[in-house]
Amino acid sequence: MLVQLLIWMINIYSFIILARVLISWLPDIN
């Protein structure tokens, strides 16, 4: 159960990083 929570936290953290990279790339496209 604790491992599942850790996996969830890693998934959310990596998703936030991916979103921030995507947002920082958007102004360069426009």
N, CA, C, O and CB atoms as a CASP TS submission, in Angstrom:
PFRMAT TS
TARGET T0000
AUTHOR 0000-0000-0000
METHOD Language model
MODEL 1
PARENT N/A
ATOM      1  N   MET     1       0.840  -1.211   0.000  1.00  0.00           N
ATOM      2  CA  MET     1       0.000   0.000   0.000  1.00  0.00           C
ATOM      3  C   MET     1       0.880   1.268   0.000  1.00  0.00           C
ATOM      4  O   MET     1       0.585   2.241  -0.693  1.00  0.00           O
ATOM      5  CB  MET     1      -0.953   0.003   1.242  1.00  0.00           C
ATOM      6  N   LEU     2       1.957   1.231   0.788  1.00  0.00           N
ATOM      7  CA  LEU     2       2.891   2.359   0.857  1.00  0.00           C
ATOM      8  C   LEU     2       3.648   2.532  -0.463  1.00  0.00           C
ATOM      9  O   LEU     2       3.936   3.652  -0.885  1.00  0.00           O
ATOM     10  CB  LEU     2       3.887   2.157   2.014  1.00  0.00           C
ATOM     11  N   VAL     3       3.964   1.404  -1.106  1.00  0.00           N
ATOM     12  CA  VAL     3       4.649   1.423  -2.407  1.00  0.00           C
ATOM     13  C   VAL     3       3.740   2.047  -3.464  1.00  0.00           C
ATOM     14  O   VAL     3       4.203   2.813  -4.309  1.00  0.00           O
ATOM     15  CB  VAL     3       5.068  -0.013  -2.832  1.00  0.00           C
ATOM     16  N   GLN     4       2.451   1.719  -3.418  1.00  0.00           N
ATOM     17  CA  GLN     4       1.463   2.256  -4.358  1.00  0.00           C
ATOM     18  C   GLN     4       1.354   3.783  -4.233  1.00  0.00           C
ATOM     19  O   GLN     4       1.223   4.486  -5.235  1.00  0.00           O
ATOM     20  CB  GLN     4       0.087   1.604  -4.116  1.00  0.00           C
ATOM     21  N   LEU     5       1.408   4.278  -3.008  1.00  0.00           N
ATOM     22  CA  LEU     5       1.369   5.722  -2.737  1.00  0.00           C
ATOM     23  C   LEU     5       2.621   6.403  -3.291  1.00  0.00           C
ATOM     24  O   LEU     5       2.544   7.494  -3.856  1.00  0.00           O
ATOM     25  CB  LEU     5       1.245   5.989  -1.215  1.00  0.00           C
ATOM     26  N   LEU     6       3.769   5.752  -3.125  1.00  0.00           N
ATOM     27  CA  LEU     6       5.040   6.264  -3.633  1.00  0.00           C
ATOM     28  C   LEU     6       5.025   6.341  -5.161  1.00  0.00           C
ATOM     29  O   LEU     6       5.498   7.320  -5.738  1.00  0.00           O
ATOM     30  CB  LEU     6       6.203   5.378  -3.158  1.00  0.00           C
ATOM     31  N   ILE     7       4.483   5.308  -5.816  1.00  0.00           N
ATOM     32  CA  ILE     7       4.336   5.287  -7.281  1.00  0.00           C
ATOM     33  C   ILE     7       3.427   6.427  -7.740  1.00  0.00           C
ATOM     34  O   ILE     7       3.722   7.101  -8.727  1.00  0.00           O
ATOM     35  CB  ILE     7       3.765   3.923  -7.755  1.00  0.00           C
ATOM     36  N   TRP     8       2.334   6.638  -7.029  1.00  0.00           N
ATOM     37  CA  TRP     8       1.404   7.737  -7.332  1.00  0.00           C
ATOM     38  C   TRP     8       2.100   9.092  -7.249  1.00  0.00           C
ATOM     39  O   TRP     8       1.930   9.935  -8.130  1.00  0.00           O
ATOM     40  CB  TRP     8       0.208   7.707  -6.369  1.00  0.00           C
ATOM     41  N   MET     9       2.882   9.300  -6.192  1.00  0.00           N
ATOM     42  CA  MET     9       3.619  10.558  -5.995  1.00  0.00           C
ATOM     43  C   MET     9       4.638  10.791  -7.105  1.00  0.00           C
ATOM     44  O   MET     9       4.792  11.917  -7.580  1.00  0.00           O
ATOM     45  CB  MET     9       4.326  10.553  -4.635  1.00  0.00           C
ATOM     46  N   ILE    10       5.337   9.733  -7.521  1.00  0.00           N
ATOM     47  CA  ILE    10       6.307   9.820  -8.621  1.00  0.00           C
ATOM     48  C   ILE    10       5.595  10.153  -9.937  1.00  0.00           C
ATOM     49  O   ILE    10       6.081  10.977 -10.711  1.00  0.00           O
ATOM     50  CB  ILE    10       7.095   8.490  -8.757  1.00  0.00           C
ATOM     51  N   ASN    11       4.459   9.521 -10.189  1.00  0.00           N
ATOM     52  CA  ASN    11       3.672   9.781 -11.401  1.00  0.00           C
ATOM     53  C   ASN    11       3.178  11.220 -11.457  1.00  0.00           C
ATOM     54  O   ASN    11       3.261  11.859 -12.506  1.00  0.00           O
ATOM     55  CB  ASN    11       2.484   8.828 -11.475  1.00  0.00           C
ATOM     56  N   ILE    12       2.669  11.737 -10.349  1.00  0.00           N
ATOM     57  CA  ILE    12       2.182  13.123 -10.264  1.00  0.00           C
ATOM     58  C   ILE    12       3.353  14.100 -10.449  1.00  0.00           C
ATOM     59  O   ILE    12       3.229  15.091 -11.168  1.00  0.00           O
ATOM     60  CB  ILE    12       1.469  13.377  -8.893  1.00  0.00           C
ATOM     61  N   TYR    13       4.481  13.818  -9.802  1.00  0.00           N
ATOM     62  CA  TYR    13       5.664  14.679  -9.889  1.00  0.00           C
ATOM     63  C   TYR    13       6.217  14.746 -11.311  1.00  0.00           C
ATOM     64  O   TYR    13       6.563  15.824 -11.794  1.00  0.00           O
ATOM     65  CB  TYR    13       6.746  14.179  -8.939  1.00  0.00           C
ATOM     66  N   SER    14       6.302  13.595 -11.981  1.00  0.00           N
ATOM     67  CA  SER    14       6.784  13.549 -13.366  1.00  0.00           C
ATOM     68  C   SER    14       5.812  14.234 -14.320  1.00  0.00           C
ATOM     69  O   SER    14       6.234  14.838 -15.306  1.00  0.00           O
ATOM     70  CB  SER    14       7.006  12.100 -13.803  1.00  0.00           C
ATOM     71  N   PHE    15       4.510  14.146 -14.035  1.00  0.00           N
ATOM     72  CA  PHE    15       3.481  14.814 -14.831  1.00  0.00           C
ATOM     73  C   PHE    15       3.589  16.333 -14.701  1.00  0.00           C
ATOM     74  O   PHE    15       3.425  17.052 -15.687  1.00  0.00           O
ATOM     75  CB  PHE    15       2.084  14.345 -14.401  1.00  0.00           C
ATOM     76  N   ILE    16       3.863  16.823 -13.493  1.00  0.00           N
ATOM     77  CA  ILE    16       4.049  18.261 -13.244  1.00  0.00           C
ATOM     78  C   ILE    16       5.280  18.778 -14.003  1.00  0.00           C
ATOM     79  O   ILE    16       5.231  19.849 -14.608  1.00  0.00           O
ATOM     80  CB  ILE    16       4.201  18.537 -11.717  1.00  0.00           C
ATOM     81  N   ILE    17       6.380  18.018 -13.970  1.00  0.00           N
ATOM     82  CA  ILE    17       7.604  18.389 -14.695  1.00  0.00           C
ATOM     83  C   ILE    17       7.330  18.435 -16.204  1.00  0.00           C
ATOM     84  O   ILE    17       7.747  19.369 -16.889  1.00  0.00           O
ATOM     85  CB  ILE    17       8.753  17.382 -14.383  1.00  0.00           C
ATOM     86  N   LEU    18       6.631  17.423 -16.710  1.00  0.00           N
ATOM     87  CA  LEU    18       6.273  17.352 -18.130  1.00  0.00           C
ATOM     88  C   LEU    18       5.402  18.534 -18.538  1.00  0.00           C
ATOM     89  O   LEU    18       5.604  19.117 -19.604  1.00  0.00           O
ATOM     90  CB  LEU    18       5.545  16.037 -18.433  1.00  0.00           C
ATOM     91  N   ALA    19       4.437  18.889 -17.695  1.00  0.00           N
ATOM     92  CA  ALA    19       3.556  20.040 -17.943  1.00  0.00           C
ATOM     93  C   ALA    19       4.342  21.353 -17.958  1.00  0.00           C
ATOM     94  O   ALA    19       4.095  22.210 -18.806  1.00  0.00           O
ATOM     95  CB  ALA    19       2.451  20.105 -16.873  1.00  0.00           C
ATOM     96  N   ARG    20       5.280  21.517 -17.033  1.00  0.00           N
ATOM     97  CA  ARG    20       6.104  22.739 -16.964  1.00  0.00           C
ATOM     98  C   ARG    20       7.010  22.869 -18.191  1.00  0.00           C
ATOM     99  O   ARG    20       7.194  23.971 -18.708  1.00  0.00           O
ATOM    100  CB  ARG    20       6.962  22.737 -15.679  1.00  0.00           C
ATOM    101  N   VAL    21       7.570  21.765 -18.656  1.00  0.00           N
ATOM    102  CA  VAL    21       8.410  21.746 -19.863  1.00  0.00           C
ATOM    103  C   VAL    21       7.562  22.115 -21.086  1.00  0.00           C
ATOM    104  O   VAL    21       7.996  22.893 -21.936  1.00  0.00           O
ATOM    105  CB  VAL    21       9.072  20.342 -20.059  1.00  0.00           C
ATOM    106  N   LEU    22       6.367  21.558 -21.165  1.00  0.00           N
ATOM    107  CA  LEU    22       5.437  21.832 -22.262  1.00  0.00           C
ATOM    108  C   LEU    22       5.030  23.308 -22.283  1.00  0.00           C
ATOM    109  O   LEU    22       4.970  23.914 -23.353  1.00  0.00           O
ATOM    110  CB  LEU    22       4.188  20.942 -22.140  1.00  0.00           C
ATOM    111  N   ILE    23       4.752  23.889 -21.120  1.00  0.00           N
ATOM    112  CA  ILE    23       4.382  25.308 -20.987  1.00  0.00           C
ATOM    113  C   ILE    23       5.560  26.212 -21.385  1.00  0.00           C
ATOM    114  O   ILE    23       5.360  27.231 -22.046  1.00  0.00           O
ATOM    115  CB  ILE    23       3.934  25.619 -19.526  1.00  0.00           C
ATOM    116  N   SER    24       6.763  25.850 -20.994  1.00  0.00           N
ATOM    117  CA  SER    24       7.955  26.642 -21.341  1.00  0.00           C
ATOM    118  C   SER    24       8.282  26.566 -22.837  1.00  0.00           C
ATOM    119  O   SER    24       8.902  27.478 -23.384  1.00  0.00           O
ATOM    120  CB  SER    24       9.161  26.162 -20.526  1.00  0.00           C
ATOM    121  N   TRP    25       7.865  25.476 -23.497  1.00  0.00           N
ATOM    122  CA  TRP    25       8.073  25.300 -24.939  1.00  0.00           C
ATOM    123  C   TRP    25       7.056  26.063 -25.775  1.00  0.00           C
ATOM    124  O   TRP    25       7.376  26.507 -26.877  1.00  0.00           O
ATOM    125  CB  TRP    25       8.014  23.831 -25.294  1.00  0.00           C
ATOM    126  N   LEU    26       5.837  26.224 -25.272  1.00  0.00           N
ATOM    127  CA  LEU    26       4.750  26.879 -26.016  1.00  0.00           C
ATOM    128  C   LEU    26       5.073  28.275 -26.554  1.00  0.00           C
ATOM    129  O   LEU    26       4.783  28.528 -27.723  1.00  0.00           O
ATOM    130  CB  LEU    26       3.557  26.977 -25.140  1.00  0.00           C
ATOM    131  N   PRO    27       5.661  29.206 -25.771  1.00  0.00           N
ATOM    132  CA  PRO    27       5.973  30.534 -26.322  1.00  0.00           C
ATOM    133  C   PRO    27       6.952  30.501 -27.503  1.00  0.00           C
ATOM    134  O   PRO    27       6.891  31.368 -28.374  1.00  0.00           O
ATOM    135  CB  PRO    27       6.546  31.406 -25.232  1.00  0.00           C
ATOM    136  N   ASP    28       7.848  29.516 -27.541  1.00  0.00           N
ATOM    137  CA  ASP    28       8.814  29.374 -28.628  1.00  0.00           C
ATOM    138  C   ASP    28       8.148  28.972 -29.949  1.00  0.00           C
ATOM    139  O   ASP    28       8.610  29.360 -31.022  1.00  0.00           O
ATOM    140  CB  ASP    28       9.868  28.344 -28.250  1.00  0.00           C
ATOM    141  N   ILE    29       7.070  28.201 -29.868  1.00  0.00           N
ATOM    142  CA  ILE    29       6.313  27.774 -31.055  1.00  0.00           C
ATOM    143  C   ILE    29       5.574  28.975 -31.663  1.00  0.00           C
ATOM    144  O   ILE    29       5.535  29.137 -32.883  1.00  0.00           O
ATOM    145  CB  ILE    29       5.300  26.640 -30.687  1.00  0.00           C
ATOM    146  N   ASN    30       4.992  29.812 -30.795  1.00  0.00           N
ATOM    147  CA  ASN    30       4.288  31.023 -31.249  1.00  0.00           C
ATOM    148  C   ASN    30       5.272  32.157 -31.529  1.00  0.00           C
ATOM    149  O   ASN    30       4.860  33.250 -31.919  1.00  0.00           O
ATOM    150  CB  ASN    30       3.252  31.472 -30.197  1.00  0.00           C
TER
END
